[in-house]
Amino acid sequence: MPGTKWKINRQGRAWRGDEALKRLELFPEKAEMIEGKLFGTEEERLTVLALLLENVGIDKAIRLGDADVWREAISELG
């Protein structure tokens, strides 16, 4: 994941051509749960999250949680 340029926008998008193959290669080999967390490392979790956010988009993602929690997190970005 280091050095990966994510294209996470408000609206989701489909990958095309070479980008699709490169994104698929980033996905962990297997899904597993370790101590109540999906995948084995934080890096794997963040990679899967970024992949999903590219496909789904921010507008849909923020509706999954409490809007006040999202606002609080954004306000801390500075």
Secondary structure, DSSP 4 states (H G I P E B T S, - for coil): -TT------SS-----HHHHHHHHHHS-SS--EETTEESSSHHHHHHHHHHHHHHH-HHHHGGGS-HHHHHHHHHTT-
